[in-house]
Amino acid sequence: MSLPLIMIATCLVAFTLGGLTMWPSVRRLRNRLSDATWQLEHDPVTGMLNRAGLLATHASLAEAASSQPIVVVLIDLDDFKPVNDTHGHDRGDDVLAAIGGRIADIAAIHGGTAARLSGDEFAALLPVRTADLARIADTFVALIAQPVNLTADGAPVAVTVTASVGIALAESTDPFEEVALRRADIGMYHAKRHGRNRHVVYEPGMAMPDVEHRRGSRLRDRRLSNEATA
């Protein structure tokens, strides 16, 4: 074999061996990047999508097809703070994870997806398969109110949490936070105002309740307000 051929063969062998040696590192790096991407779009407590993940899901839906109606559900747990105060934040996280699982299951049954937006606030994005939005919302209200069985201080305990639910129709091409989620948010606050542990279906023209009937402005509300005055 001539010297040039020997050099070429040596280079090929070295390149192959180097690739084989580097492959585990490349695979580990790829796994780390995949994990980092998952963490960016998922809530660590419940494993559900987070706000960024839900926004990405809506963006994909809006880009995939022409405008189509969607159902948006906003769920806010009623008086969740006493759960943490009584049983501790770890058990509180267990309750959030259990309720989040129920919400995700209901969303999946209806062909949609769900997310934990922040704290004790959840949302679901569903395709329109029925005009009976009240029945869908009632399912969320009823299943969330079922007791969550857990162990606290070595003893079994059943924790019951209720939710106020707002549900609304929107177009898939509508701005998600400014229109779709905002409508569901208005419905949710009306549910709070009328006694909690219930739902309200958003109707065109429905306005946000007065401040005294709300528990304070949210980051989303303050951001929209700042954008409007900028």
C-alpha positions, 0 to 999 in steps of 0.5 A: 500500500502506498504511503498516501493510502496508508495516511488516508486509512490512518485518518479514517480509522482515527476519525472513526475511533474519535467519533465512537469515543465522542458519541457518549458525550454527544448523547449526554449533551443531547439529553441535557439539552432535551431536559433543559427544553422540557424544564423550560416548558413544564412545571416541576411540581405537577409535570404539567405544561407551564405558562410558556408551554401552554403559549407554545402549544397555542402558537403551534395550533394557531400556525397549523391551520386556519382560524378555528374555535377553541375552548379555554378554561381558567381554574383558580383554587379557592382558599388554597393557602390554609392547605399550606398553613395546616399541612406544610408546603410539601403536602401542599405540593402533593395536593397541587400535583393530585389536582393537576393530574385530574385537570390534565386527565379531563383535558386529555379526555376532551382532546386538549392539554392543560397547564399550571400557570402559577401558584394555584392557577391552572388552565386548559386548552381544548378543541371544540367538540360540543357546544355544552361548555357548562358541562365541561366546566362542571366536570372540572369543578366536580372532580377538583372538589373530590378529596385528596388523600395523603399522609401528613405527620405520619397520619392519613388525611383527606384534603378537600379543595374547591375551584372557581372556573371560567370557560370561554370560546375564542378563535385559535388565531386570537391573541391567547393571553390578551383575548382567549385567556382574558375571557376565561379569566373574566368568567373565573372572577365572576365565579369567585364573586358568586360564591366560588366552587362553581363555573361561569361561562364567558358571554360577549360583553361580560366585564371584569368584576369590580376590584373589591370582588377580586383578590388583587391584580395579577402579573398578567393584568399589570403587564397588560395595563402597563402595555396599554399606558406605554 
